[in-house]
Amino acid sequence: MSAQPDAPVPKRALAGRPTVSAGKFAGLAADLAGDRAMFHVPWGKAMMWFFLLSDTFIFGTFLTGYMSVRMAATTPWPNPSEVFALTIGGVHLPLILIAIMTFVLISSSGTMAMAVNYAYRGERRRCAALMALTALFGASFVGMQAFEWSKLIAEGVRPWGNPMGSAQFGASFFMITGFHGLHVTAGVVYLAVVARRVARGAYERKGYGIVEIAGLYWHFVDLVWVFIFALFYLW
C-alpha cells in the first residue's frame, strides 16, 4: 500500500503559531522595552557609535565644502606655511604652533588608551590620573587654538574677509577649527567629570565601560584633527 500524504494543517491551527520573523521582532521589542543590550553591545557604547557616525557626516560635509570652495576660488589662497608661522627668537618657523598642537592631541590619544587599559584592570587611580592628563592635553590644545585665533583676528582675518588673499579662507578656517575646538572643549569637560567619578570609585559596581565610551569620543576627535591638519594646514 502506498503511503498516504499528511493531511493539511488547518489554517486555524497555524494562526496561533509565531513565525520565525515574528519571534525575532518580539525578542528585539523585549530588549528595547527592558533596556537591555542588543547584539552584545552596551547601550551607552552603541549610542556613542551612532553619535560619532552622525558627527562623521557633519565633519565630512564641512571638509568637502572646504575643498570645493578652495578649488573654486578665483583669488589666490593664502599660503598656510606663512599664515600660521611664528617668529621665535628671531627665527621664522612655519607651522610650528600647529605641529605642537598636533603632537599634544596625538599624545592625548595614547594616554586615553592607557586609561582604558588600567580601567579594565581595575586600577582606578591610575586610570583617573591618565584621564586627567588627557583632559589637560585637551585643554592645552584649546588654549593654543585660542592663541592662533587671536593672532589671525589681530592680523585682520574675519569670516567675511581676509587681507591675505581669498575671502573664503576666514570663513572656512573659523567654521572648521571652531567646530572641532568645540568638540575638544566638550571632551575635556566630559573626561574631567568621568575621571573624578572614577577616582571616587563610582563605577566599582557598574564597571568601567564609561571609560571606554569616553575613549571612543576622544579618539574620534583626534582622528578628525588629522584630516583637518592634512587638508587645511598642509594643502
C-alpha positions, 0 to 999 in steps of 0.5 A: 500500500502506498503511503498516504500524504499528511493531511493539511494543517488547518489554517486555524491551527497555524494562526496561533503559531509565531513565525520565525520573523515574528519571534525575532521582532518580539525578542528585539521589542523585549530588549528595547522595552527592558533596556537591555543590550542588543547584539552584545553591545552596551547601550551607552557604547552603541549610542556613542557609535551612532553619535560619532557616525552622525558627527562623521557626516557633519565633519565630512560635509564641512571638509568637502565644502572646504575643498570645493570652495578652495578649488573654486576660488578665483583669488589666490589662497593664502599660503598656510606655511606663512599664515600660521608661522611664528617668529621665535627668537628671531627665527621664522618657523612655519607651522610650528604652533600647529605641529605642537598642537598636533603632537599634544592631541596625538599624545592625548590619544595614547594616554586615553588608551592607557586609561582604558587599559588600567580601567579594565584592570581595575586600577582606578587611580591610575586610570583617573590620573591618565584621564586627567592628563588627557583632559589637560592635553585637551585643554592645552590644545584649546588654549593654543587654538585660542592663541592662533585665533587671536593672532589671525583676528589681530592680523585682520582675518574675519569670516567675511574677509581676509587681507591675505588673499581669498575671502573664503579662507576666514570663513572656512578656517573659523567654521572648521577649527571652531567646530572641532575646538568645540568638540575638544572643549566638550571632551575635556569637560566630559573626561574631567567629570568621568575621571573624578567619578572614577577616582571616587570609585563610582563605577566599582559596581557598574564597571568601567565601560564609561571609560571606554565610551569616553575613549571612543569620543576622544579618539574620534576627535583626534582622528578628525584633527588629522584630516583637518591638519592634512587638508587645511594646514598642509594643502 
